[in-house]
């Protein structure tokens, strides 16, 4: 199984460089020389990369012209999951929580996690019934559930007296 890690944007210059917009926070591993990224049935090996504006300027082995770079435009980049033992700190991948049930400290099941939404303050776990739970409340997960320490009142309905 591979994970989506970014998308190739426009070509840059005449030598085959492209601008890549990553959707991962593990850009150091994904832009290291020799890193393998997959675009459909094509394997792309990173030759060099550096931050550039809001993305990265990437050179892939074998992509040596603007025309070759233009052929890559718009392709989604996938990669093999990183080995958790090689990562620093506590890392939770989206695919590890989506599809599991969110259970709070009292054992209450709040439903299935449908997706994780990128948010500047904290990523949000989207539950059924349009409920959102910040990832900062995440505690742990196993094969079936995601345990969370939820504050009292998180799912209480809004006060009807404060609504117009």
N, CA, C and O atoms as a DFTB+ gen file, in Angstrom:
656 C
 N C O
     1  1       0.842      -1.174       0.000
     2  2       0.000       0.000       0.000
     3  2       0.893       1.245       0.000
     4  3       1.854       1.332       0.764
     5  1       0.568       2.187      -0.851
     6  2       1.286       3.448      -0.873
     7  2       0.391       4.558      -0.337
     8  3      -0.828       4.409      -0.253
     9  1       1.020       5.671       0.023
    10  2       0.305       6.822       0.564
    11  2       0.508       8.013      -0.356
    12  3       1.599       8.209      -0.892
    13  1      -0.538       8.810      -0.543
    14  2      -0.403      10.027      -1.326
    15  2       0.430      11.021      -0.528
    16  3       0.139      11.295       0.637
    17  1       1.483      11.566      -1.171
    18  2       2.367      12.489      -0.468
    19  2       2.481      13.840      -1.150
    20  3       3.062      14.761      -0.576
    21  1       1.939      13.992      -2.373
    22  2       2.043      15.277      -3.041
    23  2       1.525      15.248      -4.462
    24  3       0.945      14.264      -4.921
    25  1       1.754      16.369      -5.151
    26  2       1.315      16.519      -6.536
    27  2       2.364      17.345      -7.281
    28  3       2.912      18.308      -6.747
    29  1       2.624      16.952      -8.505
    30  2       3.587      17.676      -9.323
    31  2       2.895      18.863      -9.974
    32  3       1.836      18.727     -10.586
    33  1       3.514      20.027      -9.829
    34  2       3.007      21.247     -10.443
    35  2       3.700      21.493     -11.772
    36  3       3.999      20.557     -12.514
    37  1       3.945      22.731     -12.055
    38  2       4.486      23.096     -13.366
    39  2       5.989      22.842     -13.457
    40  3       6.689      22.716     -12.452
    41  1       6.450      22.773     -14.699
    42  2       7.878      22.671     -14.967
    43  2       8.541      23.987     -14.604
    44  3       7.910      25.044     -14.634
    45  1       9.819      23.912     -14.260
    46  2      10.575      25.110     -13.901
    47  2      11.909      25.076     -14.646
    48  3      12.744      24.207     -14.395
    49  1      12.097      25.998     -15.536
    50  2      13.345      26.046     -16.290
    51  2      13.341      25.076     -17.457
    52  3      12.297      24.566     -17.864
    53  1      14.531      24.833     -17.985
    54  2      14.669      24.035     -19.207
    55  2      15.265      22.653     -18.979
    56  3      15.318      21.850     -19.910
    57  1      15.717      22.355     -17.756
    58  2      16.476      21.116     -17.510
    59  2      15.674      20.001     -16.853
    60  3      16.256      19.005     -16.423
    61  1      14.355      20.141     -16.764
    62  2      13.540      19.046     -16.239
    63  2      13.089      19.200     -14.802
    64  3      12.457      18.295     -14.257
    65  1      13.398      20.321     -14.177
    66  2      12.943      20.541     -12.801
    67  2      11.436      20.764     -12.773
    68  3      10.860      21.314     -13.712
    69  1      10.805      20.330     -11.684
    70  2       9.374      20.560     -11.486
    71  2       9.140      21.113     -10.087
    72  3       9.955      20.928      -9.183
    73  1       8.032      21.782      -9.932
    74  2       7.621      22.236      -8.608
    75  2       6.675      21.190      -8.048
    76  3       5.706      20.802      -8.700
    77  1       6.962      20.735      -6.835
    78  2       6.139      19.718      -6.180
    79  2       5.521      20.332      -4.933
    80  3       6.200      20.982      -4.138
    81  1       4.219      20.114      -4.779
    82  2       3.488      20.555      -3.597
    83  2       3.205      19.297      -2.772
    84  3       2.409      18.445      -3.168
    85  1       3.864      19.199      -1.632
    86  2       3.711      18.014      -0.794
    87  2       2.522      18.153       0.146
    88  3       2.198      19.250       0.602
    89  1       1.878      17.028       0.429
    90  2       0.765      16.971       1.368
    91  2       1.179      16.183       2.602
    92  3       0.329      15.660       3.323
    93  1       2.456      16.098       2.841
    94  2       2.997      15.389       3.985
    95  2       3.875      16.338       4.778
    96  3       4.430      17.288       4.227
    97  1       3.998      16.084       6.059
    98  2       4.922      16.881       6.864
    99  2       6.296      16.216       6.937
   100  3       7.190      16.703       7.630
   101  1       6.458      15.115       6.227
   102  2       7.732      14.380       6.221
   103  2       8.498      14.678       4.932
   104  3       8.966      13.763       4.254
   105  1       8.622      15.968       4.599
   106  2       9.262      16.352       3.340
   107  2      10.753      16.027       3.322
   108  3      11.309      15.762       2.257
   109  1      11.400      16.043       4.467
   110  2      12.833      15.728       4.497
   111  2      13.084      14.332       3.946
   112  3      14.016      14.126       3.169
   113  1      12.256      13.375       4.344
   114  2      12.419      12.002       3.865
   115  2      12.008      11.865       2.396
   116  3      12.607      11.089       1.651
   117  1      10.996      12.614       1.985
   118  2      10.460      12.491       0.616
   119  2      11.289      13.247      -0.418
   120  3      11.164      12.983      -1.614
   121  1      12.140      14.192       0.024
   122  2      12.954      14.967      -0.911
   123  2      14.431      14.589      -0.855
   124  3      15.246      15.196      -1.549
   125  1      14.781      13.617      -0.058
   126  2      16.182      13.201       0.043
   127  2      16.628      12.552      -1.271
   128  3      15.855      11.815      -1.884
   129  1      17.859      12.815      -1.708
   130  2      18.344      12.141      -2.923
   131  2      18.198      10.623      -2.792
   132  3      18.591      10.027      -1.790
   133  1      17.626      10.022      -3.829
   134  2      17.384       8.578      -3.824
   135  2      15.990       8.179      -3.372
   136  3      15.602       7.020      -3.521
   137  1      15.226       9.124      -2.817
   138  2      13.856       8.809      -2.391
   139  2      13.035       8.409      -3.609
   140  3      13.148       9.023      -4.671
   141  1      12.211       7.379      -3.453
   142  2      11.367       6.904      -4.546
   143  2       9.937       7.380      -4.359
   144  3       9.336       7.203      -3.300
   145  1       9.411       7.987      -5.408
   146  2       8.023       8.434      -5.440
   147  2       7.360       7.795      -6.650
   148  3       8.015       7.540      -7.661
   149  1       6.069       7.538      -6.548
   150  2       5.346       6.844      -7.615
   151  2       4.266       7.746      -8.184
   152  3       3.496       8.358      -7.444
   153  1       4.219       7.822      -9.495
   154  2       3.197       8.591     -10.206
   155  2       2.524       7.617     -11.159
   156  3       3.000       7.398     -12.273
   157  1       1.412       7.031     -10.717
   158  2       0.763       5.988     -11.515
   159  2       1.672       4.775     -11.572
   160  3       2.095       4.255     -10.540
   161  1       1.974       4.323     -12.799
   162  2       2.841       3.153     -12.959
   163  2       4.310       3.550     -13.114
   164  3       5.153       2.708     -13.425
   165  1       4.613       4.813     -12.899
   166  2       5.966       5.324     -13.087
   167  2       6.651       5.536     -11.734
   168  3       6.059       6.101     -10.814
   169  1       7.897       5.083     -11.621
   170  2       8.694       5.308     -10.418
   171  2       9.656       6.455     -10.692
   172  3      10.392       6.438     -11.679
   173  1       9.643       7.452      -9.811
   174  2      10.504       8.622      -9.950
   175  2      11.479       8.659      -8.776
   176  3      11.070       8.603      -7.616
   177  1      12.764       8.754      -9.086
   178  2      13.788       8.829      -8.051
   179  2      14.262      10.277      -7.931
   180  3      14.638      10.904      -8.921
   181  1      14.239      10.794      -6.712
   182  2      14.657      12.170      -6.473
   183  2      16.171      12.263      -6.648
   184  3      16.923      11.538      -5.998
   185  1      16.610      13.161      -7.529
   186  2      18.037      13.430      -7.697
   187  2      18.455      14.551      -6.755
   188  3      19.484      14.461      -6.086
   189  1      17.647      15.610      -6.710
   190  2      17.888      16.714      -5.781
   191  2      16.592      17.480      -5.594
   192  3      15.688      17.424      -6.427
   193  1      16.523      18.194      -4.488
   194  2      15.330      18.984      -4.178
   195  2      15.702      20.077      -3.205
   196  3      16.615      19.930      -2.393
   197  1      14.972      21.183      -3.302
   198  2      15.161      22.282      -2.359
   199  2      13.842      23.035      -2.226
   200  3      13.036      23.057      -3.155
   201  1      13.627      23.658      -1.055
   202  2      12.406      24.449      -0.889
   203  2      12.355      25.557      -1.932
   204  3      13.371      26.165      -2.270
   205  1      11.142      25.804      -2.436
   206  2      10.964      26.841      -3.445
   207  2       9.561      27.410      -3.308
   208  3       8.578      26.696      -3.511
   209  1       9.461      28.677      -2.968
   210  2       8.192      29.359      -2.743
   211  2       7.316      28.532      -1.813
   212  3       7.708      28.306      -0.668
   213  1       6.143      28.067      -2.251
   214  2       5.250      27.298      -1.379
   215  2       5.361      25.799      -1.601
   216  3       4.483      25.049      -1.174
   217  1       6.411      25.352      -2.255
   218  2       6.601      23.936      -2.517
   219  2       8.072      23.595      -2.516
   220  3       8.860      24.172      -1.767
   221  1       8.435      22.645      -3.371
   222  2       9.823      22.237      -3.525
   223  2      10.160      22.198      -5.005
   224  3       9.324      21.827      -5.829
   225  1      11.363      22.575      -5.334
   226  2      11.885      22.444      -6.680
   227  2      12.603      21.105      -6.707
   228  3      13.588      20.906      -5.995
   229  1      12.106      20.178      -7.537
   230  2      12.604      18.803      -7.520
   231  2      13.128      18.419      -8.897
   232  3      12.525      18.729      -9.924
   233  1      14.270      17.732      -8.886
   234  2      14.828      17.130     -10.092
   235  2      14.745      15.623      -9.912
   236  3      15.250      15.077      -8.931
   237  1      14.107      14.958     -10.863
   238  2      14.021      13.501     -10.839
   239  2      15.029      12.920     -11.819
   240  3      15.252      13.480     -12.893
   241  1      15.642      11.792     -11.448
   242  2      16.553      11.107     -12.364
   243  2      15.824      10.793     -13.661
   244  3      14.687      10.321     -13.644
   245  1      16.477      11.055     -14.779
   246  2      15.919      10.723     -16.083
   247  2      14.973      11.748     -16.664
   248  3      14.558      11.616     -17.815
   249  1      14.619      12.770     -15.897
   250  2      13.766      13.847     -16.409
   251  2      14.710      15.018     -16.678
   252  3      15.061      15.777     -15.774
   253  1      15.116      15.146     -17.964
   254  2      16.203      16.062     -18.301
   255  2      15.820      17.213     -19.210
   256  3      16.693      17.950     -19.668
   257  1      14.536      17.385     -19.481
   258  2      14.131      18.482     -20.364
   259  2      12.816      19.074     -19.871
   260  3      12.086      18.455     -19.097
   261  1      12.539      20.258     -20.328
   262  2      11.274      20.905     -19.973
   263  2      10.102      20.069     -20.479
   264  3       9.089      19.935     -19.792
   265  1      10.238      19.511     -21.673
   266  2       9.163      18.696     -22.245
   267  2       8.879      17.478     -21.362
   268  3       7.718      17.143     -21.125
   269  1       9.928      16.816     -20.876
   270  2       9.747      15.657     -19.997
   271  2       9.098      16.079     -18.673
   272  3       8.268      15.361     -18.115
   273  1       9.496      17.259     -18.187
   274  2       8.916      17.767     -16.942
   275  2       7.440      18.112     -17.129
   276  3       6.625      17.838     -16.248
   277  1       7.089      18.708     -18.264
   278  2       5.692      19.068     -18.537
   279  2       4.792      17.837     -18.577
   280  3       3.615      17.924     -18.229
   281  1       5.328      16.694     -18.996
   282  2       4.536      15.455     -19.031
   283  2       4.127      14.993     -17.633
   284  3       3.165      14.240     -17.480
   285  1       4.855      15.442     -16.622
   286  2       4.574      15.033     -15.241
   287  2       3.561      15.941     -14.552
   288  3       3.026      15.595     -13.499
   289  1       3.302      17.083     -15.136
   290  2       2.441      18.088     -14.507
   291  2       1.077      17.503     -14.121
   292  3       0.413      16.845     -14.923
   293  1       0.685      17.761     -12.884
   294  2      -0.620      17.330     -12.390
   295  2      -0.663      15.923     -11.826
   296  3      -1.682      15.516     -11.268
   297  1       0.432      15.166     -11.960
   298  2       0.417      13.794     -11.459
   299  2       0.470      13.775      -9.932
   300  3       1.175      14.570      -9.310
   301  1      -0.282      12.862      -9.349
   302  2      -0.272      12.652      -7.909
   303  2       0.926      11.776      -7.571
   304  3       1.201      10.794      -8.260
   305  1       1.633      12.136      -6.511
   306  2       2.788      11.368      -6.064
   307  2       2.415      10.522      -4.862
   308  3       1.831      11.013      -3.896
   309  1       2.756       9.253      -4.934
   310  2       2.562       8.327      -3.833
   311  2       3.927       7.844      -3.374
   312  3       4.916       7.970      -4.096
   313  1       3.975       7.288      -2.167
   314  2       5.212       6.731      -1.643
   315  2       4.873       5.614      -0.678
   316  3       3.772       5.548      -0.130
   317  1       5.842       4.742      -0.485
   318  2       5.669       3.707       0.519
   319  2       5.637       4.358       1.895
   320  3       6.290       5.380       2.107
   321  1       4.883       3.779       2.840
   322  2       4.875       4.344       4.196
   323  2       6.285       4.317       4.783
   324  3       7.073       3.415       4.500
   325  1       6.583       5.310       5.594
   326  2       7.867       5.348       6.285
   327  2       7.837       4.349       7.427
   328  3       6.778       4.073       7.990
   329  1       8.995       3.808       7.769
   330  2       9.121       2.872       8.879
   331  2       8.997       3.656      10.185
   332  3       9.843       4.505      10.465
   333  1       7.961       3.392      10.997
   334  2       7.776       4.157      12.238
   335  2       8.986       4.100      13.168
   336  3       9.217       5.039      13.929
   337  1       9.767       3.008      13.121
   338  2      10.938       2.886      13.985
   339  2      12.026       3.879      13.611
   340  3      12.884       4.194      14.435
   341  1      12.002       4.378      12.376
   342  2      13.021       5.316      11.923
   343  2      12.603       6.773      12.114
   344  3      13.403       7.674      11.864
   345  1      11.377       7.023      12.549
   346  2      10.878       8.387      12.712
   347  2      11.119       8.873      14.129
   348  3      11.108       8.089      15.078
   349  1      11.333      10.160      14.260
   350  2      11.517      10.742      15.577
   351  2      10.167      11.172      16.139
   352  3       9.315      11.674      15.406
   353  1       9.975      10.977      17.430
   354  2       8.751      11.414      18.079
   355  2       7.572      10.494      17.805
   356  3       7.699       9.470      17.134
   357  1       6.419      10.886      18.344
   358  2       5.197      10.124      18.157
   359  2       4.568      10.518      16.829
   360  3       4.261      11.688      16.601
   361  1       4.381       9.545      15.965
   362  2       3.843       9.807      14.638
   363  2       2.567       8.999      14.466
   364  3       2.542       7.799      14.738
   365  1       1.509       9.659      14.014
   366  2       0.251       8.993      13.701
   367  2      -0.054       9.310      12.247
   368  3      -0.109      10.476      11.856
   369  1      -0.249       8.276      11.452
   370  2      -0.580       8.465      10.052
   371  2      -2.094       8.414       9.876
   372  3      -2.783       7.670      10.574
   373  1      -2.604       9.207       8.942
   374  2      -4.043       9.296       8.699
   375  2      -4.644       7.917       8.452
   376  3      -5.695       7.586       9.002
   377  1      -3.977       7.113       7.625
   378  2      -4.544       5.800       7.293
   379  2      -4.644       4.884       8.509
   380  3      -5.339       3.869       8.457
   381  1      -3.964       5.224       9.601
   382  2      -4.028       4.409      10.810
   383  2      -5.277       4.701      11.644
   384  3      -5.643       3.890      12.494
   385  1      -5.936       5.835      11.422
   386  2      -7.105       6.178      12.229
   387  2      -8.419       6.171      11.439
   388  3      -9.479       5.920      12.013
   389  1      -8.362       6.443      10.138
   390  2      -9.590       6.470       9.335
   391  2     -10.206       5.068       9.304
   392  3      -9.520       4.069       9.086
   393  1     -11.515       5.030       9.528
   394  2     -12.241       3.761       9.516
   395  2     -12.392       3.142      10.901
   396  3     -13.127       2.168      11.064
   397  1     -11.714       3.689      11.888
   398  2     -11.814       3.181      13.259
   399  2     -12.816       4.025      14.029
   400  3     -13.167       5.129      13.613
   401  1     -13.270       3.493      15.156
   402  2     -14.237       4.209      15.997
   403  2     -13.505       5.012      17.058
   404  3     -12.535       4.544      17.655
   405  1     -13.987       6.236      17.284
   406  2     -13.423       7.117      18.303
   407  2     -14.116       6.815      19.622
   408  3     -15.339       6.908      19.731
   409  1     -13.321       6.453      20.623
   410  2     -13.843       6.117      21.943
   411  2     -13.175       7.039      22.962
   412  3     -11.954       7.197      22.972
   413  1     -14.011       7.650      23.828
   414  2     -13.447       8.594      24.805
   415  2     -13.019       7.875      26.086
   416  3     -13.118       6.653      26.194
   417  1     -12.544       8.660      27.051
   418  2     -12.004       8.139      28.302
   419  2     -13.056       7.407      29.138
   420  3     -12.703       6.620      30.016
   421  1     -14.342       7.657      28.878
   422  2     -15.414       6.967      29.606
   423  2     -15.895       5.720      28.883
   424  3     -16.796       5.032      29.362
   425  1     -15.300       5.423      27.732
   426  2     -15.692       4.254      26.960
   427  2     -16.829       4.505      25.987
   428  3     -17.342       3.563      25.382
   429  1     -17.233       5.763      25.823
   430  2     -18.317       6.106      24.903
   431  2     -17.803       6.105      23.473
   432  3     -16.805       6.751      23.154
   433  1     -18.502       5.366      22.618
   434  2     -18.164       5.306      21.198
   435  2     -18.846       6.478      20.492
   436  3     -20.072       6.590      20.510
   437  1     -18.050       7.349      19.873
   438  2     -18.592       8.531      19.208
   439  2     -18.719       8.351      17.699
   440  3     -19.012       9.312      16.988
   441  1     -18.507       7.150      17.207
   442  2     -18.699       6.874      15.795
   443  2     -17.397       6.672      15.039
   444  3     -16.298       6.779      15.583
   445  1     -17.574       6.376      13.769
   446  2     -16.441       6.086      12.883
   447  2     -15.750       7.366      12.426
   448  3     -16.399       8.375      12.148
   449  1     -14.431       7.305      12.355
   450  2     -13.644       8.419      11.822
   451  2     -13.670       8.290      10.308
   452  3     -13.161       7.316       9.753
   453  1     -14.270       9.281       9.636
   454  2     -14.437       9.238       8.185
   455  2     -13.226       9.779       7.441
   456  3     -12.881       9.290       6.366
   457  1     -12.581      10.789       8.017
   458  2     -11.409      11.394       7.379
   459  2     -10.678      12.233       8.409
   460  3     -11.149      12.429       9.530
   461  1      -9.512      12.722       8.003
   462  2      -8.766      13.677       8.814
   463  2      -8.598      14.912       7.950
   464  3      -8.105      14.840       6.825
   465  1      -9.017      16.052       8.497
   466  2      -9.004      17.312       7.770
   467  2      -7.814      18.141       8.233
   468  3      -7.612      18.349       9.429
   469  1      -7.035      18.608       7.270
   470  2      -5.893      19.466       7.573
   471  2      -6.400      20.797       8.111
   472  3      -7.273      21.426       7.513
   473  1      -5.852      21.219       9.238
   474  2      -6.267      22.466       9.870
   475  2      -5.033      23.068      10.543
   476  3      -4.284      22.340      11.194
   477  1      -4.802      24.364      10.407
   478  2      -3.576      24.960      10.953
   479  2      -3.375      24.747      12.455
   480  3      -2.254      24.482      12.888
   481  1      -4.420      24.857      13.243
   482  2      -4.267      24.727      14.693
   483  2      -4.051      23.273      15.104
   484  3      -3.191      22.984      15.935
   485  1      -4.817      22.370      14.534
   486  2      -4.721      20.941      14.814
   487  2      -5.540      20.224      13.757
   488  3      -6.655      20.640      13.444
   489  1      -4.993      19.148      13.205
   490  2      -5.789      18.367      12.271
   491  2      -7.060      17.916      12.985
   492  3      -7.076      17.734      14.202
   493  1      -8.138      17.738      12.193
   494  2      -9.440      17.399      12.758
   495  2      -9.895      16.027      12.281
   496  3      -9.881      15.744      11.083
   497  1     -10.298      15.174      13.220
   498  2     -10.899      13.895      12.862
   499  2     -12.366      14.161      12.565
   500  3     -13.091      14.664      13.423
   501  1     -12.811      13.827      11.355
   502  2     -14.203      14.026      10.969
   503  2     -14.977      12.757      11.285
   504  3     -14.647      11.674      10.801
   505  1     -16.010      12.907      12.102
   506  2     -16.866      11.788      12.475
   507  2     -18.183      11.883      11.720
   508  3     -18.492      12.906      11.108
   509  1     -18.949      10.810      11.771
   510  2     -20.289      10.856      11.192
   511  2     -21.082      11.941      11.916
   512  3     -20.684      12.395      12.989
   513  1     -22.180      12.346      11.341
   514  2     -23.034      13.415      11.871
   515  2     -22.309      14.761      11.895
   516  3     -22.621      15.617      12.723
   517  1     -21.342      14.955      10.991
   518  2     -20.627      16.227      10.840
   519  2     -19.964      16.715      12.125
   520  3     -19.907      17.918      12.378
   521  1     -19.473      15.802      12.918
   522  2     -18.771      16.191      14.138
   523  2     -17.267      16.158      13.885
   524  3     -16.765      15.287      13.175
   525  1     -16.551      17.124      14.479
   526  2     -15.112      17.241      14.316
   527  2     -14.435      17.161      15.680
   528  3     -14.900      17.747      16.658
   529  1     -13.324      16.420      15.724
   530  2     -12.555      16.284      16.960
   531  2     -11.101      16.610      16.648
   532  3     -10.493      15.953      15.803
   533  1     -10.528      17.617      17.317
   534  2      -9.121      17.933      17.085
   535  2      -8.205      16.764      17.448
   536  3      -8.436      16.068      18.437
   537  1      -7.175      16.558      16.646
   538  2      -6.216      15.472      16.889
   539  2      -5.461      15.662      18.193
   540  3      -4.870      14.707      18.697
   541  1      -5.460      16.865      18.756
   542  2      -4.764      17.069      20.025
   543  2      -5.364      16.218      21.142
   544  3      -4.719      16.004      22.168
   545  1      -6.600      15.728      20.955
   546  2      -7.235      14.884      21.956
   547  2      -6.927      13.404      21.760
   548  3      -7.317      12.577      22.584
   549  1      -6.234      13.066      20.681
   550  2      -5.829      11.693      20.397
   551  2      -4.913      11.191      21.516
   552  3      -4.027      11.910      21.978
   553  1      -5.143       9.929      21.948
   554  2      -4.288       9.307      22.955
   555  2      -3.535       8.129      22.358
   556  3      -2.314       8.037      22.485
   557  1      -4.275       7.213      21.697
   558  2      -3.652       6.022      21.120
   559  2      -4.644       5.358      20.166
   560  3      -5.790       5.792      20.045
   561  1      -4.192       4.311      19.499
   562  2      -5.096       3.535      18.656
   563  2      -4.634       2.092      18.600
   564  3      -3.472       1.774      18.855
   565  1      -5.591       1.221      18.254
   566  2      -5.268      -0.177      17.994
   567  2      -5.977      -0.573      16.706
   568  3      -6.322       0.297      15.907
   569  1      -6.200      -1.850      16.488
   570  2      -6.808      -2.301      15.239
   571  2      -8.248      -1.843      15.047
   572  3      -8.716      -1.751      13.912
   573  1      -8.962      -1.552      16.137
   574  2     -10.386      -1.242      16.039
   575  2     -10.784       0.161      16.468
   576  3     -11.730       0.730      15.923
   577  1     -10.072       0.724      17.436
   578  2     -10.513       1.996      18.002
   579  2      -9.381       3.019      18.083
   580  3      -8.197       2.684      18.073
   581  1      -9.801       4.279      18.162
   582  2      -8.911       5.390      18.472
   583  2      -9.363       5.910      19.830
   584  3     -10.511       6.321      19.994
   585  1      -8.459       5.891      20.797
   586  2      -8.771       6.389      22.129
   587  2      -8.461       7.883      22.171
   588  3      -7.432       8.333      21.666
   589  1      -9.369       8.639      22.782
   590  2      -9.188      10.083      22.887
   591  2      -9.612      10.558      24.264
   592  3     -10.527      10.001      24.870
   593  1      -8.950      11.580      24.750
   594  2      -9.286      12.241      26.007
   595  2     -10.057      13.498      25.634
   596  3      -9.464      14.535      25.336
   597  1     -11.392      13.400      25.654
   598  2     -12.239      14.503      25.184
   599  2     -12.686      15.392      26.331
   600  3     -13.036      14.895      27.401
   601  1     -12.678      16.708      26.119
   602  2     -13.144      17.611      27.169
   603  2     -14.662      17.505      27.351
   604  3     -15.398      17.218      26.408
   605  1     -15.100      17.739      28.569
   606  2     -16.528      17.713      28.874
   607  2     -17.229      18.776      28.028
   608  3     -16.765      19.912      27.928
   609  1     -18.351      18.391      27.422
   610  2     -19.162      19.333      26.662
   611  2     -18.797      19.473      25.202
   612  3     -19.423      20.257      24.488
   613  1     -17.785      18.726      24.728
   614  2     -17.366      18.866      23.338
   615  2     -18.517      18.623      22.365
   616  3     -18.618      19.303      21.343
   617  1     -19.378      17.665      22.672
   618  2     -20.472      17.339      21.766
   619  2     -21.827      17.858      22.236
   620  3     -22.860      17.480      21.684
   621  1     -21.830      18.721      23.252
   622  2     -23.098      19.287      23.707
   623  2     -23.643      20.205      22.621
   624  3     -22.878      20.889      21.941
   625  1     -24.976      20.220      22.457
   626  2     -25.557      21.136      21.473
   627  2     -25.294      22.584      21.887
   628  3     -25.167      22.878      23.076
   629  1     -25.213      23.481      20.915
   630  2     -24.996      24.902      21.254
   631  2     -26.163      25.431      22.089
   632  3     -27.298      24.972      21.959
   633  1     -25.865      26.381      22.927
   634  2     -26.881      26.994      23.791
   635  2     -27.910      27.701      22.911
   636  3     -27.566      28.634      22.185
   637  1     -29.152      27.270      22.970
   638  2     -30.192      27.852      22.096
   639  2     -30.473      29.314      22.439
   640  3     -30.959      30.055      21.584
   641  1     -30.179      29.748      23.671
   642  2     -30.437      31.134      24.061
   643  2     -29.472      32.091      23.364
   644  3     -29.786      33.270      23.198
   645  1     -28.290      31.593      22.951
   646  2     -27.316      32.486      22.312
   647  2     -27.503      32.580      20.804
   648  3     -26.814      33.355      20.140
   649  1     -28.440      31.788      20.253
   650  2     -28.668      31.824      18.825
   651  2     -29.792      32.801      18.497
   652  3     -30.759      32.896      19.253
   653  1     -29.683      33.539      17.369
   654  2     -30.728      34.515      17.012
   655  2     -32.027      33.866      16.645
   656  3     -32.993      34.557      16.323
